[in-house]
Amino acid sequence: MTVRRTLAGLVAGGLLAAAAVLTSASPAGAENGTGELPFSSATTVGLHNTYEPAAYPYLAQALDTGTGMIELDVWTDVITGEWKVSHTNPLGNSNNCTAASTPDQLYGGGANKNLEHCLDDIRVWLGAHPGAGPLVVKLEMKGGFAADFDLGPTELDALIAAHLGSAVLRPADVLAKPGGGTYASLDEAVRAGNWPSRSALAGRVLLYAIPGTAELSNPFDTLHTDVEYGRHLRDLAAAGRVGDAQVFPSALGAAKGDPRDRYAGADAGIRPWFVVFDGDASTYVNTIDTAWYDRSHYLLVMTDAHLVAPAISATDPTAEQARARTEQLAKAHASIVSSDWRRLPSVQSLVLPRG
């Protein structure tokens, strides 16, 4: 983005309106030529736990930084049949989403809304900033899906489609060959370089899901989010309905070799449906050949960027420190550098060539 805005400017209605017009004028990366890079060939910066009120009073303020990724923690409330957004409460919302239907409602009114309303805020914000993005939305499924209670992958797809509509970059969009026909899998598509350019994805959203902390620590949960959505995507493709899928499954955890090797036996067939990988930045940098991800055109999200040696502040490094860390991880082939650098819009809005 060509305009950087401060928190004070966001609060002032007149400045907000003026900045919105200017910010929407040109896609992110236009000023340094990265807008024409394929989506997988750039490095951007993302915000961890963006939905928390302690991070920003309103979710839109996080988007105003120009960040390349936001994160939402999602709980399936089997009592009410709702998708709740909070860090630790599976039965209630604790977030900065406002259920906006117009741009001015993004910065006022009550918060603590369900997932669909967080998606509404994203849609409305993008509508007011058509040159922004592409934006990645990371969904941590805190307790996993609850398909037996109609809170499974099918229902999540329907919810996203209803509230984000054509703004979503779906797996089907990446599978589609430019000259007609489709690739057999996401792995085949991205290895062939079928990601659109960043400029072609202005105003668009890619969503990916990871298993949640509560899910991973639950000894009775034997079907984790990655496997469940991977099966769902594979089966939709086999049934000729891959267009229904709205989410990319992600292999969680930095690991040597191909992390998809963990999917074995009956689940070996889901491997080629994983092209998004998420894990600890320090582990990637110190022990793993991350160039493999880049050569394959996979998306690689490096988390806890501040802990890479020498460690810097998790929340308030200097702009120079945060930029240097982002440049370091871009050279280490990160697609997204995830952090809690909430007060550094000049860093959050960075778009760098990857590798």
C-alpha positions as CSV (number, residue, x, y, z in Angstrom):
1,M,0.0,0.0,0.0
2,T,1.2,3.5,-0.7
3,V,-0.4,5.1,2.4
4,R,0.6,4.3,6.0
5,R,-1.9,5.2,8.7
6,T,-1.5,5.7,12.5
7,L,-4.0,4.5,15.1
8,A,-4.9,8.1,15.8
9,G,-5.7,8.6,12.1
10,L,-8.0,5.6,12.2
11,V,-10.1,7.0,15.0
12,A,-10.7,10.3,13.2
13,G,-13.6,9.8,10.8
14,G,-12.5,12.4,8.3
15,L,-8.9,11.2,8.1
16,L,-10.2,7.6,7.8
17,A,-12.4,8.4,4.8
18,A,-9.6,10.2,3.0
19,A,-7.1,7.5,3.7
20,A,-9.4,4.8,2.5
21,V,-9.7,6.5,-0.9
22,L,-5.9,6.8,-1.2
23,T,-5.1,3.4,0.1
24,S,-7.4,1.7,-2.4
25,A,-5.6,3.4,-5.3
26,S,-2.8,0.9,-6.0
27,P,-2.2,-2.7,-5.0
28,A,0.3,-3.7,-2.4
29,G,3.8,-4.0,-3.9
30,A,3.0,-1.7,-6.8
31,E,5.7,0.7,-5.8
32,N,8.6,-1.9,-5.9
33,G,7.4,-4.1,-8.7
34,T,6.4,-7.1,-6.5
35,G,2.8,-6.7,-7.6
36,E,3.6,-8.7,-10.7
37,L,5.2,-11.5,-8.9
38,P,3.3,-14.8,-8.6
39,F,1.6,-15.1,-5.3
40,S,4.1,-17.7,-4.1
41,S,7.2,-15.6,-5.1
42,A,6.7,-12.8,-2.6
43,T,7.2,-12.5,1.2
44,T,4.8,-10.6,3.3
45,V,4.3,-10.1,7.0
46,G,1.4,-11.4,9.1
47,L,-0.2,-10.6,12.4
48,H,-0.6,-13.3,15.1
49,N,-4.0,-13.5,17.0
50,T,-5.2,-10.4,15.1
51,Y,-8.8,-10.8,16.5
52,E,-7.8,-10.1,20.1
53,P,-9.2,-6.8,21.6
54,A,-5.8,-6.3,23.2
55,A,-4.2,-6.2,19.8
56,Y,-6.6,-3.8,18.1
57,P,-10.0,-2.3,19.2
58,Y,-11.3,-3.2,15.8
59,L,-10.3,-5.9,13.3
60,A,-10.3,-3.3,10.5
61,Q,-7.4,-1.5,12.2
62,A,-5.3,-4.6,11.8
63,L,-6.2,-4.6,8.1
64,D,-5.3,-0.9,7.9
65,T,-1.7,-1.7,8.6
66,G,-1.4,-3.4,5.2
67,T,-0.6,-6.7,6.7
68,G,-0.4,-9.8,4.5
69,M,-2.1,-12.2,7.0
70,I,-4.5,-12.1,9.9
71,E,-5.3,-14.9,12.3
72,L,-8.6,-16.0,13.7
73,D,-9.0,-18.6,16.5
74,V,-12.2,-20.5,15.9
75,W,-14.2,-22.8,18.3
76,T,-17.1,-25.0,17.4
77,D,-19.9,-24.4,19.9
78,V,-21.9,-27.6,19.8
79,I,-24.5,-26.3,22.2
80,T,-25.5,-23.3,20.1
81,G,-24.3,-24.5,16.7
82,E,-22.1,-21.4,16.3
83,W,-18.5,-20.7,15.2
84,K,-17.1,-18.7,18.1
85,V,-13.9,-16.6,17.8
86,S,-11.8,-16.3,21.0
87,H,-8.5,-17.4,22.4
88,T,-9.5,-19.6,25.3
89,N,-13.3,-19.6,25.7
90,P,-15.0,-22.3,23.6
91,L,-18.5,-21.2,24.5
92,G,-18.2,-17.4,24.0
93,N,-16.7,-14.7,21.8
94,S,-13.9,-12.5,22.8
95,N,-12.8,-10.5,19.7
96,N,-12.7,-7.2,17.9
97,C,-15.2,-8.0,15.1
98,T,-18.1,-5.7,14.6
99,A,-20.5,-7.3,12.1
100,A,-20.1,-4.4,9.7
101,S,-22.3,-4.0,6.7
102,T,-20.8,-0.6,5.7
103,P,-17.3,0.8,6.0
104,D,-18.1,3.3,8.7
105,Q,-19.4,0.4,10.9
106,L,-15.9,-1.1,10.9
107,Y,-14.7,1.3,13.6
108,G,-17.6,1.5,16.0
109,G,-20.3,-0.5,17.7
110,G,-20.2,-3.6,19.7
111,A,-17.6,-6.3,19.2
112,N,-17.4,-10.0,20.3
113,K,-19.1,-11.5,17.3
114,N,-19.2,-14.9,15.7
115,L,-16.9,-16.0,12.8
116,E,-19.4,-15.0,10.1
117,H,-19.3,-11.5,11.3
118,C,-15.5,-11.4,11.4
119,L,-15.7,-12.5,7.7
120,D,-18.2,-9.7,7.1
121,D,-15.8,-7.2,8.4
122,I,-13.1,-8.5,6.1
123,R,-15.4,-8.4,3.1
124,V,-16.6,-4.8,3.8
125,W,-13.0,-3.6,4.4
126,L,-11.8,-5.2,1.1
127,G,-14.7,-3.6,-0.6
128,A,-13.5,-0.2,0.6
129,H,-9.9,-1.0,-0.4
130,P,-10.1,-2.8,-3.7
131,G,-6.4,-2.4,-4.4
132,A,-5.4,-4.1,-1.1
133,G,-4.2,-7.6,-0.7
134,P,-4.0,-10.4,-1.4
135,L,-4.9,-11.2,2.2
136,V,-4.3,-14.5,3.9
137,V,-6.6,-15.5,6.7
138,K,-5.3,-18.2,9.0
139,L,-7.9,-20.1,10.9
140,E,-6.7,-22.0,14.0
141,M,-9.5,-24.5,14.7
142,K,-8.9,-24.5,18.4
143,G,-10.8,-27.6,19.3
144,G,-11.1,-29.0,15.8
145,F,-14.2,-29.6,13.7
146,A,-17.5,-31.1,15.1
147,A,-19.0,-32.6,12.0
148,D,-21.4,-34.7,14.0
149,F,-23.0,-31.5,15.2
150,D,-23.1,-29.9,11.7
151,L,-19.9,-27.9,12.4
152,G,-17.6,-29.7,9.9
153,P,-15.7,-28.8,6.8
154,T,-18.9,-28.7,4.7
155,E,-20.5,-26.2,7.0
156,L,-17.4,-24.1,7.2
157,D,-17.2,-23.9,3.4
158,A,-20.8,-22.8,3.2
159,L,-20.3,-20.1,5.9
160,I,-17.2,-18.7,4.1
161,A,-18.9,-18.7,0.7
162,A,-21.9,-16.9,2.2
163,H,-19.9,-14.1,3.8
164,L,-16.9,-13.7,1.5
165,G,-18.3,-14.8,-1.8
166,S,-16.2,-14.2,-4.9
167,A,-13.4,-12.6,-2.8
168,V,-12.1,-16.1,-1.9
169,L,-9.2,-17.6,-3.8
170,R,-10.5,-21.2,-3.7
171,P,-8.5,-24.4,-4.3
172,A,-10.5,-24.7,-7.5
173,D,-9.2,-21.4,-8.8
174,V,-5.6,-22.7,-8.4
175,L,-6.5,-26.0,-10.1
176,A,-7.9,-24.3,-13.2
177,K,-5.5,-24.3,-16.1
178,P,-5.2,-20.9,-18.0
179,G,-6.1,-22.6,-21.3
180,G,-8.9,-24.7,-20.0
181,G,-9.1,-27.9,-18.0
182,T,-7.8,-28.6,-14.5
183,Y,-4.8,-30.0,-12.8
184,A,-5.2,-33.3,-11.0
185,S,-4.2,-31.9,-7.6
186,L,-3.0,-28.7,-5.9
187,D,0.5,-30.1,-5.7
188,E,0.5,-30.5,-9.5
189,A,-1.0,-27.1,-10.0
190,V,1.4,-25.1,-7.9
191,R,4.5,-27.0,-9.0
192,A,3.5,-26.0,-12.5
193,G,3.5,-22.4,-11.3
194,N,-0.2,-21.9,-11.5
195,W,-0.5,-19.2,-8.7
196,P,-1.9,-15.9,-10.0
197,S,0.1,-12.8,-9.7
198,R,-0.3,-10.6,-6.6
199,S,-1.8,-7.8,-8.7
200,A,-4.4,-10.2,-10.1
201,L,-5.3,-11.1,-6.6
202,A,-6.0,-7.6,-5.4
203,G,-9.0,-7.6,-3.1
204,R,-8.9,-11.4,-2.7
205,V,-8.6,-13.7,0.3
206,L,-6.9,-17.1,0.7
207,L,-7.9,-19.0,3.8
208,Y,-6.0,-21.9,5.3
209,A,-6.7,-23.9,8.4
210,I,-4.5,-25.5,11.0
211,P,-5.2,-27.8,14.0
212,G,-5.7,-26.0,17.2
213,T,-3.9,-26.2,20.5
214,A,-6.9,-27.7,22.4
215,E,-7.4,-30.2,19.6
216,L,-3.8,-31.3,19.6
217,S,-3.8,-31.8,23.4
218,N,-7.1,-33.7,23.4
219,P,-6.4,-37.5,23.7
220,F,-9.9,-38.3,22.6
221,D,-9.6,-36.4,19.3
222,T,-8.2,-38.8,16.8
223,L,-9.2,-36.8,13.6
224,H,-7.3,-33.5,13.5
225,T,-8.2,-30.5,11.3
226,D,-5.5,-31.1,8.7
227,V,-6.5,-34.7,8.0
228,E,-10.3,-33.9,8.2
229,Y,-10.1,-31.0,5.8
230,G,-7.6,-32.8,3.6
231,R,-10.0,-35.8,3.2
232,H,-12.8,-33.3,2.6
233,L,-11.0,-31.6,-0.2
234,R,-9.8,-34.9,-1.8
235,D,-13.3,-36.2,-1.7
236,L,-14.9,-33.1,-3.2
237,A,-12.4,-33.3,-6.1
238,A,-13.2,-36.9,-6.7
239,A,-16.9,-36.1,-6.8
240,G,-16.4,-33.2,-9.2
241,R,-17.4,-30.6,-6.6
242,V,-14.0,-29.1,-5.7
243,G,-15.5,-25.7,-6.3
244,D,-17.3,-26.0,-3.0
245,A,-14.0,-25.9,-1.1
246,Q,-13.1,-22.5,0.3
247,V,-10.1,-23.4,2.5
248,F,-6.6,-24.8,1.9
249,P,-5.5,-27.4,4.4
250,S,-2.1,-26.8,6.0
251,A,0.5,-29.2,7.3
252,L,1.4,-27.9,10.7
253,G,4.9,-28.1,12.2
254,A,8.4,-27.5,10.8
255,A,9.9,-30.9,9.9
256,K,12.8,-32.2,7.9
257,G,12.0,-33.7,4.5
258,D,8.4,-33.6,3.3
259,P,6.0,-32.9,6.2
260,R,3.2,-34.6,4.2
261,D,4.9,-38.0,4.8
262,R,3.0,-38.1,8.1
263,Y,-0.1,-38.8,6.0
264,A,0.2,-42.5,5.4
265,G,-2.0,-45.6,4.8
266,A,-5.5,-44.7,3.9
267,D,-4.7,-41.0,4.1
268,A,-1.7,-41.1,1.7
269,G,-4.1,-39.8,-1.0
270,I,-4.5,-36.5,0.8
271,R,-0.8,-35.6,0.4
272,P,-1.1,-33.8,-2.9
273,W,-3.8,-31.5,-1.5
274,F,-1.4,-29.8,0.9
275,V,0.6,-26.8,-0.5
276,V,0.5,-24.6,2.6
277,F,2.9,-25.3,5.4
278,D,3.0,-23.5,8.8
279,G,5.7,-23.9,11.5
280,D,8.3,-22.4,13.8
281,A,10.6,-19.9,12.1
282,S,13.7,-20.9,14.2
283,T,13.3,-24.5,13.3
284,Y,12.9,-23.8,9.6
285,V,16.0,-21.5,9.6
286,N,18.3,-23.7,11.6
287,T,17.5,-27.2,10.5
288,I,15.5,-27.4,7.3
289,D,16.2,-26.9,3.5
290,T,13.5,-24.3,3.0
291,A,14.6,-23.7,-0.6
292,W,12.6,-26.9,-1.4
293,Y,9.3,-25.1,-0.5
294,D,10.3,-22.2,-2.7
295,R,11.3,-24.3,-5.7
296,S,8.0,-26.2,-5.4
297,H,6.0,-22.9,-5.2
298,Y,4.5,-23.9,-1.8
299,L,3.4,-21.3,0.7
300,L,5.5,-21.3,3.8
301,V,4.3,-19.5,6.9
302,M,7.1,-18.9,9.5
303,T,5.7,-18.2,13.0
304,D,7.4,-16.6,16.1
305,A,9.7,-14.7,13.8
306,H,11.0,-12.7,16.8
307,L,12.6,-15.8,18.3
308,V,15.1,-16.5,15.5
309,A,18.5,-15.8,16.9
310,P,19.3,-13.1,17.9
311,A,15.9,-12.8,19.4
312,I,14.1,-9.4,19.2
313,S,11.0,-8.2,21.0
314,A,7.8,-10.2,20.3
315,T,5.7,-7.0,20.2
316,D,7.8,-3.9,20.1
317,P,11.0,-4.2,18.2
318,T,12.3,-1.2,16.4
319,A,11.2,-0.8,12.8
320,E,14.8,-1.5,11.7
321,Q,15.0,-4.7,13.7
322,A,11.6,-6.0,12.4
323,R,12.5,-5.1,8.8
324,A,15.9,-6.8,9.1
325,R,14.2,-10.0,10.5
326,T,11.6,-9.9,7.7
327,E,14.4,-9.6,5.1
328,Q,16.3,-12.4,6.7
329,L,13.3,-14.7,6.6
330,A,12.4,-13.7,3.1
331,K,15.9,-14.8,2.0
332,A,15.2,-18.1,4.0
333,H,12.2,-18.6,1.6
334,A,9.3,-17.6,3.9
335,S,6.1,-16.7,2.2
336,I,4.7,-15.1,5.4
337,V,6.6,-13.8,8.4
338,S,4.2,-14.1,11.3
339,S,4.7,-11.8,14.3
340,D,2.9,-9.6,16.9
341,W,4.4,-6.4,15.6
342,R,1.2,-4.5,15.9
343,R,2.5,-1.0,15.9
344,L,4.7,-1.2,12.8
345,P,2.6,-0.6,9.7
346,S,5.7,0.2,7.7
347,V,6.8,-3.4,8.4
348,Q,3.4,-5.1,8.2
349,S,2.9,-3.7,4.7
350,L,6.2,-4.9,3.4
351,V,6.2,-7.0,0.2
352,L,9.6,-8.5,-0.7
353,P,10.8,-10.9,-3.4
354,R,11.0,-14.4,-1.8
355,G,14.4,-16.1,-1.6
